[in-house]
Amino acid sequence: MGGGNGCIILFTKTNIDFKIKKQNMKKLFSLLAVLATVVSAQAKCDWSGYWMKTVNQQQNVYTFQTNVDWDSCVDYWWIVYDYQLKRKDTLSDFSGFTQVQFNAKGKYKVILHVFDQCNKCDTNFIQEVDITIYGKADVGYSVGAHNCRYYTFEMTNMKDSCVEYYYSIYKSDLFDSLYGYWDTAKNLTEWLYNNYDFDEADLVYYNMSSQRVVTHEFADSGRHLLIGYWYNKCTKIDTWVMRKVDVCVSRPVNGLTPISPSVGGMVRPNPASCEFYITDTRTPMEYMILNTSGTIIAMGNTSPFEQTRIESCSWPNGVYYIWVMGLGRELIMIQH
């Protein structure tokens, strides 16, 4: 009996081992089948002919492009990831393009996620972005001892052969219309970045080739905006700072200086009381009206082929700045 029991126990153990091996083999074959399916799907999804790249950069505004086309099988999404906030946001697509403005310094990642639903495979194209708006970079300057329009500017030396140095200087009626806001606002550069169009017509100086130290004689006095721009041609990373430059100002501009409103321009009547009109435009144009603190108090679009009425009964007396995109800028006096 003992030998018989031993045989039975041995047979039972062998049978169990066989079942376990059989189950493991099934799992292995299932896994291999899944892997084969994935490999087969990925083989059908050849992404080598597709790309995503940075096609334009203007300071902190980046434009990206891809040659991936939407069809019945392929779809894609633009995603931006903020390493600082550990947050993802989706971006709009404009026929293969997307644009994002980075308003805070730090590192970001722009992702193009592509999915082929027919072959059940996907991939990511990634562009890393490093923004350093206000870091150690600075622009210092000195004024000529005998000529208040003569300036020497010097940008921080990055001590890197890859870095190039550029200057842009603007003069605009907008700066004059900001009155005391120009002198006291802590967020002036941020406000200008978001509201000023950096019109080439306002550009009074820029250097075509890299220069860290430049001398410039201003043709006019008053408020100017200087932008120092460091461009790393190796890493494609840029850094820029804005600086206010008040040329030949003998006394602080505190908002008490009278400004004569223009007459016969794009706004009538001027001065005005409870209403005024923006001249007719052939196409709708965006307009914006600011008070002397730089606060936007009205905005909208002009009416094509007719004058646009603006109601101003509730506005305090004073000077206001009117900006019509594509048409120009003008000051208006409100007197009740």
KOLGUBA-863050 format. One record per residue (C-alpha): residue number from 1; x, y, z. Coordinates in nm, 3 decimals, always signed. Last residue first. Example, Ala and Ser with C-alpha at 12.3 -4.5 7.8 and 13.67 -1.06 7.14 Angstrom:
<resi: 2 x: +1.367 y: -0.106 z: +0.714>
<resi: 1 x: +1.230 y: -0.450 z: +0.780>
REM end
This chain:
<resi: 336 x: -1.898 y: +11.754 z: -1.955>
<resi: 335 x: -1.548 y: +11.764 z: -2.109>
<resi: 334 x: -1.391 y: +11.450 z: -2.257>
<resi: 333 x: -1.065 y: +11.519 z: -2.448>
<resi: 332 x: -0.961 y: +11.272 z: -2.716>
<resi: 331 x: -0.616 y: +11.141 z: -2.803>
<resi: 330 x: -0.557 y: +10.948 z: -3.124>
<resi: 329 x: -0.401 y: +10.629 z: -3.251>
<resi: 328 x: -0.399 y: +10.469 z: -3.594>
<resi: 327 x: -0.601 y: +10.285 z: -3.855>
<resi: 326 x: -0.484 y: +9.923 z: -3.858>
<resi: 325 x: -0.594 y: +9.862 z: -3.503>
<resi: 324 x: -0.789 y: +10.159 z: -3.371>
<resi: 323 x: -0.634 y: +10.297 z: -3.049>
<resi: 322 x: -0.808 y: +10.573 z: -2.860>
<resi: 321 x: -0.635 y: +10.739 z: -2.563>
<resi: 320 x: -0.841 y: +10.938 z: -2.322>
<resi: 319 x: -0.788 y: +11.285 z: -2.175>
<resi: 318 x: -1.002 y: +11.415 z: -1.892>
<resi: 317 x: -1.349 y: +11.457 z: -1.754>
<resi: 316 x: -1.484 y: +11.142 z: -1.591>
<resi: 315 x: -1.663 y: +10.896 z: -1.819>
<resi: 314 x: -2.033 y: +10.833 z: -1.756>
<resi: 313 x: -2.156 y: +11.029 z: -2.057>
<resi: 312 x: -1.899 y: +10.866 z: -2.291>
<resi: 311 x: -2.106 y: +10.676 z: -2.548>
<resi: 310 x: -1.906 y: +10.568 z: -2.853>
<resi: 309 x: -2.075 y: +10.572 z: -3.195>
<resi: 308 x: -1.901 y: +10.399 z: -3.487>
<resi: 307 x: -1.928 y: +10.583 z: -3.815>
<resi: 306 x: -2.041 y: +10.390 z: -4.117>
<resi: 305 x: -1.890 y: +10.186 z: -4.402>
<resi: 304 x: -1.790 y: +9.897 z: -4.172>
<resi: 303 x: -1.884 y: +9.929 z: -3.803>
<resi: 302 x: -1.585 y: +9.942 z: -3.570>
<resi: 301 x: -1.505 y: +9.651 z: -3.341>
<resi: 300 x: -1.493 y: +9.645 z: -2.961>
<resi: 299 x: -1.314 y: +9.795 z: -2.664>
<resi: 298 x: -1.392 y: +10.025 z: -2.374>
<resi: 297 x: -1.238 y: +10.118 z: -2.039>
<resi: 296 x: -0.890 y: +9.970 z: -2.080>
<resi: 295 x: -0.682 y: +10.092 z: -1.788>
<resi: 294 x: -0.359 y: +10.279 z: -1.872>
<resi: 293 x: -0.396 y: +10.515 z: -1.580>
<resi: 292 x: -0.473 y: +10.801 z: -1.820>
<resi: 291 x: -0.778 y: +10.619 z: -1.954>
<resi: 290 x: -0.767 y: +10.365 z: -2.233>
<resi: 289 x: -0.988 y: +10.305 z: -2.536>
<resi: 288 x: -0.947 y: +10.002 z: -2.764>
<resi: 287 x: -1.061 y: +9.949 z: -3.121>
<resi: 286 x: -1.074 y: +9.640 z: -3.341>
<resi: 285 x: -1.142 y: +9.703 z: -3.705>
<resi: 284 x: -1.446 y: +9.598 z: -3.907>
<resi: 283 x: -1.380 y: +9.663 z: -4.276>
<resi: 282 x: -1.420 y: +9.975 z: -4.491>
<resi: 281 x: -1.383 y: +10.201 z: -4.191>
<resi: 280 x: -1.606 y: +10.490 z: -4.088>
<resi: 279 x: -1.461 y: +10.751 z: -3.855>
<resi: 278 x: -1.488 y: +10.692 z: -3.482>
<resi: 277 x: -1.773 y: +10.891 z: -3.332>
<resi: 276 x: -1.824 y: +11.081 z: -3.009>
<resi: 275 x: -2.073 y: +11.081 z: -2.726>
<resi: 274 x: -2.158 y: +11.236 z: -2.392>
<resi: 273 x: -1.906 y: +11.522 z: -2.393>
<resi: 272 x: -1.652 y: +11.560 z: -2.671>
<resi: 271 x: -1.332 y: +11.755 z: -2.739>
<resi: 270 x: -1.296 y: +11.637 z: -3.016>
<resi: 269 x: -1.608 y: +11.574 z: -3.216>
<resi: 268 x: -1.515 y: +11.357 z: -3.391>
<resi: 267 x: -1.244 y: +11.086 z: -3.386>
<resi: 266 x: -1.038 y: +10.978 z: -3.692>
<resi: 265 x: -0.871 y: +11.314 z: -3.720>
<resi: 264 x: -1.018 y: +11.663 z: -3.759>
<resi: 263 x: -0.884 y: +11.796 z: -3.430>
<resi: 262 x: -0.614 y: +11.644 z: -3.215>
<resi: 261 x: -0.629 y: +11.670 z: -2.839>
<resi: 260 x: -0.388 y: +11.912 z: -2.675>
<resi: 259 x: -0.208 y: +11.750 z: -2.387>
<resi: 258 x: -0.156 y: +11.934 z: -2.061>
<resi: 257 x: +0.128 y: +11.810 z: -1.837>
<resi: 256 x: -0.014 y: +11.726 z: -1.497>
<resi: 255 x: +0.017 y: +11.347 z: -1.541>
<resi: 254 x: +0.335 y: +11.313 z: -1.341>
<resi: 253 x: +0.608 y: +11.332 z: -1.604>
<resi: 252 x: +0.906 y: +11.400 z: -1.386>
<resi: 251 x: +1.116 y: +11.707 z: -1.473>
<resi: 250 x: +1.398 y: +11.783 z: -1.715>
<resi: 249 x: +1.322 y: +11.489 z: -1.942>
<resi: 248 x: +1.599 y: +11.474 z: -2.205>
<resi: 247 x: +1.520 y: +11.113 z: -2.303>
<resi: 246 x: +1.306 y: +10.903 z: -2.070>
<resi: 245 x: +1.412 y: +10.541 z: -2.134>
<resi: 244 x: +1.190 y: +10.264 z: -2.002>
<resi: 243 x: +1.354 y: +9.920 z: -2.011>
<resi: 242 x: +1.224 y: +9.590 z: -2.141>
<resi: 241 x: +1.410 y: +9.261 z: -2.099>
<resi: 240 x: +1.476 y: +8.966 z: -2.327>
<resi: 239 x: +1.603 y: +8.611 z: -2.317>
<resi: 238 x: +1.610 y: +8.362 z: -2.602>
<resi: 237 x: +1.679 y: +7.991 z: -2.631>
<resi: 236 x: +1.763 y: +7.858 z: -2.980>
<resi: 235 x: +2.019 y: +7.624 z: -2.816>
<resi: 234 x: +2.310 y: +7.712 z: -3.045>
<resi: 233 x: +2.197 y: +8.055 z: -3.169>
<resi: 232 x: +2.145 y: +8.178 z: -2.815>
<resi: 231 x: +1.962 y: +8.508 z: -2.859>
<resi: 230 x: +1.985 y: +8.788 z: -2.603>
<resi: 229 x: +1.739 y: +9.071 z: -2.663>
<resi: 228 x: +1.743 y: +9.412 z: -2.499>
<resi: 227 x: +1.419 y: +9.599 z: -2.555>
<resi: 226 x: +1.411 y: +9.976 z: -2.513>
<resi: 225 x: +1.091 y: +10.177 z: -2.478>
<resi: 224 x: +1.104 y: +10.552 z: -2.532>
<resi: 223 x: +0.947 y: +10.847 z: -2.354>
<resi: 222 x: +1.045 y: +11.197 z: -2.446>
<resi: 221 x: +1.314 y: +11.362 z: -2.656>
<resi: 220 x: +1.364 y: +11.316 z: -3.028>
<resi: 219 x: +1.645 y: +11.222 z: -3.266>
<resi: 218 x: +1.807 y: +11.001 z: -3.007>
<resi: 217 x: +2.184 y: +10.954 z: -3.032>
<resi: 216 x: +2.285 y: +10.592 z: -2.991>
<resi: 215 x: +2.593 y: +10.415 z: -2.863>
<resi: 214 x: +2.603 y: +10.036 z: -2.855>
<resi: 213 x: +2.752 y: +9.769 z: -2.629>
<resi: 212 x: +2.657 y: +9.401 z: -2.677>
<resi: 211 x: +2.642 y: +9.420 z: -3.055>
<resi: 210 x: +2.514 y: +9.139 z: -3.281>
<resi: 209 x: +2.433 y: +9.249 z: -3.632>
<resi: 208 x: +2.128 y: +9.431 z: -3.768>
<resi: 207 x: +2.100 y: +9.673 z: -3.476>
<resi: 206 x: +1.768 y: +9.841 z: -3.403>
<resi: 205 x: +1.659 y: +10.202 z: -3.367>
<resi: 204 x: +1.355 y: +10.428 z: -3.402>
<resi: 203 x: +1.083 y: +10.163 z: -3.426>
<resi: 202 x: +0.740 y: +10.326 z: -3.396>
<resi: 201 x: +0.645 y: +10.251 z: -3.758>
<resi: 200 x: +0.754 y: +9.893 z: -3.694>
<resi: 199 x: +0.459 y: +9.862 z: -3.456>
<resi: 198 x: +0.542 y: +9.690 z: -3.128>
<resi: 197 x: +0.170 y: +9.602 z: -3.089>
<resi: 196 x: +0.134 y: +9.728 z: -2.730>
<resi: 195 x: -0.130 y: +9.560 z: -2.515>
<resi: 194 x: +0.010 y: +9.232 z: -2.375>
<resi: 193 x: +0.380 y: +9.319 z: -2.369>
<resi: 192 x: +0.300 y: +9.675 z: -2.266>
<resi: 191 x: +0.102 y: +9.552 z: -1.964>
<resi: 190 x: +0.379 y: +9.311 z: -1.866>
<resi: 189 x: +0.635 y: +9.590 z: -1.896>
<resi: 188 x: +0.416 y: +9.824 z: -1.689>
<resi: 187 x: +0.359 y: +9.574 z: -1.406>
<resi: 186 x: +0.506 y: +9.786 z: -1.128>
<resi: 185 x: +0.324 y: +10.095 z: -1.249>
<resi: 184 x: +0.472 y: +10.419 z: -1.117>
<resi: 183 x: +0.641 y: +10.609 z: -1.399>
<resi: 182 x: +0.442 y: +10.501 z: -1.706>
<resi: 181 x: +0.120 y: +10.495 z: -1.504>
<resi: 180 x: +0.177 y: +10.863 z: -1.428>
<resi: 179 x: +0.083 y: +10.961 z: -1.787>
<resi: 178 x: -0.004 y: +10.655 z: -2.001>
<resi: 177 x: -0.087 y: +10.875 z: -2.302>
<resi: 176 x: +0.278 y: +10.960 z: -2.359>
<resi: 175 x: +0.374 y: +10.593 z: -2.396>
<resi: 174 x: +0.086 y: +10.534 z: -2.638>
<resi: 173 x: +0.209 y: +10.817 z: -2.859>
<resi: 172 x: +0.494 y: +10.582 z: -2.946>
<resi: 171 x: +0.874 y: +10.567 z: -2.945>
<resi: 170 x: +1.044 y: +10.229 z: -2.982>
<resi: 169 x: +1.401 y: +10.109 z: -2.935>
<resi: 168 x: +1.522 y: +9.761 z: -3.037>
<resi: 167 x: +1.855 y: +9.614 z: -2.932>
<resi: 166 x: +2.032 y: +9.287 z: -3.015>
<resi: 165 x: +2.301 y: +9.069 z: -2.859>
<resi: 164 x: +2.410 y: +8.723 z: -2.984>
<resi: 163 x: +2.491 y: +8.428 z: -2.758>
<resi: 162 x: +2.670 y: +8.118 z: -2.889>
<resi: 161 x: +3.014 y: +8.247 z: -2.787>
<resi: 160 x: +2.902 y: +8.248 z: -2.424>
<resi: 159 x: +3.021 y: +8.499 z: -2.168>
<resi: 158 x: +2.661 y: +8.609 z: -2.100>
<resi: 157 x: +2.771 y: +8.974 z: -2.093>
<resi: 156 x: +2.484 y: +9.181 z: -1.959>
<resi: 155 x: +2.379 y: +9.442 z: -2.215>
<resi: 154 x: +2.541 y: +9.784 z: -2.238>
<resi: 153 x: +2.378 y: +10.100 z: -2.369>
<resi: 152 x: +2.556 y: +10.430 z: -2.433>
<resi: 151 x: +2.324 y: +10.727 z: -2.474>
<resi: 150 x: +2.343 y: +11.069 z: -2.642>
<resi: 149 x: +2.016 y: +11.261 z: -2.625>
<resi: 148 x: +2.110 y: +11.438 z: -2.303>
<resi: 147 x: +2.418 y: +11.590 z: -2.467>
<resi: 146 x: +2.690 y: +11.746 z: -2.250>
<resi: 145 x: +2.756 y: +11.467 z: -1.998>
<resi: 144 x: +2.626 y: +11.196 z: -2.231>
<resi: 143 x: +2.388 y: +10.954 z: -2.065>
<resi: 142 x: +2.488 y: +10.611 z: -1.936>
<resi: 141 x: +2.312 y: +10.279 z: -1.979>
<resi: 140 x: +2.261 y: +9.937 z: -1.827>
<resi: 139 x: +2.064 y: +9.655 z: -1.984>
<resi: 138 x: +1.992 y: +9.346 z: -1.776>
<resi: 137 x: +1.999 y: +8.967 z: -1.792>
<resi: 136 x: +2.014 y: +8.788 z: -1.459>
<resi: 135 x: +1.663 y: +8.661 z: -1.507>
<resi: 134 x: +1.355 y: +8.834 z: -1.633>
<resi: 133 x: +1.219 y: +8.656 z: -1.935>
<resi: 132 x: +1.395 y: +8.320 z: -1.920>
<resi: 131 x: +1.186 y: +8.077 z: -2.125>
<resi: 130 x: +1.309 y: +7.725 z: -2.201>
<resi: 129 x: +1.106 y: +7.525 z: -2.454>
<resi: 128 x: +1.134 y: +7.150 z: -2.524>
<resi: 127 x: +0.972 y: +7.026 z: -2.846>
<resi: 126 x: +0.811 y: +6.681 z: -2.850>
<resi: 125 x: +0.655 y: +6.454 z: -3.113>
<resi: 124 x: +0.447 y: +6.178 z: -2.953>
<resi: 123 x: +0.331 y: +5.843 z: -3.097>
<resi: 122 x: +0.018 y: +5.632 z: -3.139>
<resi: 121 x: -0.101 y: +5.288 z: -3.246>
<resi: 120 x: -0.436 y: +5.119 z: -3.290>
<resi: 119 x: -0.404 y: +5.045 z: -3.663>
<resi: 118 x: -0.733 y: +5.212 z: -3.758>
<resi: 117 x: -0.726 y: +5.453 z: -3.464>
<resi: 116 x: -0.393 y: +5.606 z: -3.564>
<resi: 115 x: -0.311 y: +5.851 z: -3.286>
<resi: 114 x: -0.073 y: +6.150 z: -3.291>
<resi: 113 x: +0.020 y: +6.349 z: -2.979>
<resi: 112 x: +0.207 y: +6.671 z: -3.063>
<resi: 111 x: +0.373 y: +6.783 z: -2.742>
<resi: 110 x: +0.504 y: +7.124 z: -2.637>
<resi: 109 x: +0.722 y: +7.106 z: -2.326>
<resi: 108 x: +0.788 y: +7.393 z: -2.090>
<resi: 107 x: +1.072 y: +7.522 z: -1.875>
<resi: 106 x: +1.065 y: +7.845 z: -1.676>
<resi: 105 x: +0.992 y: +8.216 z: -1.704>
<resi: 104 x: +0.632 y: +8.325 z: -1.715>
<resi: 103 x: +0.422 y: +8.467 z: -1.998>
<resi: 102 x: +0.468 y: +8.189 z: -2.253>
<resi: 101 x: +0.257 y: +8.260 z: -2.562>
<resi: 100 x: +0.147 y: +7.958 z: -2.763>
<resi: 99 x: +0.080 y: +7.910 z: -3.133>
<resi: 98 x: -0.043 y: +7.609 z: -3.329>
<resi: 97 x: -0.009 y: +7.513 z: -3.693>
<resi: 96 x: -0.128 y: +7.211 z: -3.894>
<resi: 95 x: -0.447 y: +7.368 z: -4.022>
<resi: 94 x: -0.489 y: +7.597 z: -3.722>
<resi: 93 x: -0.491 y: +7.373 z: -3.415>
<resi: 92 x: -0.584 y: +7.504 z: -3.073>
<resi: 91 x: -0.374 y: +7.410 z: -2.772>
<resi: 90 x: -0.446 y: +7.164 z: -2.491>
<resi: 89 x: -0.322 y: +7.226 z: -2.139>
<resi: 88 x: -0.107 y: +7.011 z: -1.912>
<resi: 87 x: +0.001 y: +7.097 z: -1.558>
<resi: 86 x: +0.302 y: +7.025 z: -1.341>
<resi: 85 x: +0.297 y: +7.390 z: -1.233>
<resi: 84 x: +0.671 y: +7.442 z: -1.288>
<resi: 83 x: +0.710 y: +7.181 z: -1.563>
<resi: 82 x: +0.430 y: +7.338 z: -1.767>
<resi: 81 x: +0.314 y: +7.097 z: -2.039>
<resi: 80 x: +0.167 y: +7.214 z: -2.367>
<resi: 79 x: -0.050 y: +6.979 z: -2.574>
<resi: 78 x: -0.141 y: +6.981 z: -2.944>
<resi: 77 x: -0.370 y: +6.694 z: -3.043>
<resi: 76 x: -0.371 y: +6.453 z: -3.336>
<resi: 75 x: -0.602 y: +6.230 z: -3.542>
<resi: 74 x: -0.528 y: +5.963 z: -3.800>
<resi: 73 x: -0.778 y: +5.707 z: -3.930>
<resi: 72 x: -1.047 y: +5.892 z: -4.125>
<resi: 71 x: -0.800 y: +6.170 z: -4.207>
<resi: 70 x: -0.617 y: +6.451 z: -4.030>
<resi: 69 x: -0.281 y: +6.533 z: -4.182>
<resi: 68 x: +0.057 y: +6.525 z: -4.004>
<resi: 67 x: +0.291 y: +6.784 z: -4.159>
<resi: 66 x: +0.336 y: +6.965 z: -3.829>
<resi: 65 x: +0.392 y: +7.328 z: -3.732>
<resi: 64 x: +0.477 y: +7.523 z: -3.417>
<resi: 63 x: +0.459 y: +7.896 z: -3.349>
<resi: 62 x: +0.620 y: +8.042 z: -3.037>
<resi: 61 x: +0.540 y: +8.375 z: -2.870>
<resi: 60 x: +0.795 y: +8.457 z: -2.601>
<resi: 59 x: +1.016 y: +8.688 z: -2.810>
<resi: 58 x: +0.885 y: +8.636 z: -3.160>
<resi: 57 x: +0.950 y: +8.275 z: -3.255>
<resi: 56 x: +0.857 y: +8.103 z: -3.577>
<resi: 55 x: +0.869 y: +7.755 z: -3.733>
<resi: 54 x: +0.923 y: +7.536 z: -3.427>
<resi: 53 x: +0.897 y: +7.176 z: -3.540>
<resi: 52 x: +0.674 y: +6.869 z: -3.574>
<resi: 51 x: +0.758 y: +6.590 z: -3.813>
<resi: 50 x: +0.621 y: +6.303 z: -4.018>
<resi: 49 x: +0.794 y: +6.073 z: -4.265>
<resi: 48 x: +0.931 y: +5.841 z: -3.998>
<resi: 47 x: +0.591 y: +5.781 z: -3.838>
<resi: 46 x: +0.542 y: +5.433 z: -3.987>
<resi: 45 x: +0.229 y: +5.293 z: -3.834>
<resi: 44 x: +0.184 y: +4.953 z: -4.001>
<resi: 43 x: +0.489 y: +4.823 z: -3.816>
<resi: 42 x: +0.341 y: +4.964 z: -3.496>
<resi: 41 x: +0.030 y: +4.756 z: -3.554>
<resi: 40 x: +0.230 y: +4.439 z: -3.626>
<resi: 39 x: +0.450 y: +4.497 z: -3.324>
<resi: 38 x: +0.142 y: +4.549 z: -3.107>
<resi: 37 x: -0.031 y: +4.239 z: -3.248>
<resi: 36 x: +0.285 y: +4.030 z: -3.208>
<resi: 35 x: +0.318 y: +4.151 z: -2.852>
<resi: 34 x: -0.041 y: +4.052 z: -2.781>
<resi: 33 x: +0.011 y: +3.710 z: -2.941>
<resi: 32 x: +0.335 y: +3.662 z: -2.748>
<resi: 31 x: +0.150 y: +3.740 z: -2.426>
<resi: 30 x: -0.126 y: +3.494 z: -2.512>
<resi: 29 x: +0.134 y: +3.227 z: -2.602>
<resi: 28 x: +0.309 y: +3.287 z: -2.269>
<resi: 27 x: -0.018 y: +3.270 z: -2.077>
<resi: 26 x: -0.109 y: +2.946 z: -2.252>
<resi: 25 x: +0.239 y: +2.806 z: -2.180>
<resi: 24 x: +0.198 y: +2.899 z: -1.815>
<resi: 23 x: -0.134 y: +2.713 z: -1.801>
<resi: 22 x: +0.023 y: +2.403 z: -1.962>
<resi: 21 x: +0.318 y: +2.418 z: -1.724>
<resi: 20 x: +0.079 y: +2.437 z: -1.430>
<resi: 19 x: -0.127 y: +2.149 z: -1.567>
<resi: 18 x: +0.186 y: +1.939 z: -1.620>
<resi: 17 x: +0.312 y: +2.016 z: -1.272>
<resi: 16 x: -0.028 y: +1.911 z: -1.131>
<resi: 15 x: -0.018 y: +1.584 z: -1.324>
<resi: 14 x: +0.333 y: +1.516 z: -1.206>
<resi: 13 x: +0.227 y: +1.578 z: -0.848>
<resi: 12 x: -0.071 y: +1.341 z: -0.884>
<resi: 11 x: +0.144 y: +1.071 z: -1.042>
<resi: 10 x: +0.398 y: +1.092 z: -0.760>
<resi: 9 x: +0.125 y: +1.081 z: -0.496>
<resi: 8 x: -0.038 y: +0.780 z: -0.663>
<resi: 7 x: +0.292 y: +0.603 z: -0.697>
<resi: 6 x: +0.373 y: +0.663 z: -0.334>
<resi: 5 x: +0.034 y: +0.543 z: -0.232>
<resi: 4 x: +0.096 y: +0.223 z: -0.421>
<resi: 3 x: +0.433 y: +0.180 z: -0.259>
<resi: 2 x: +0.282 y: +0.230 z: +0.083>
<resi: 1 x: +0.000 y: +0.000 z: +0.000>
REM end
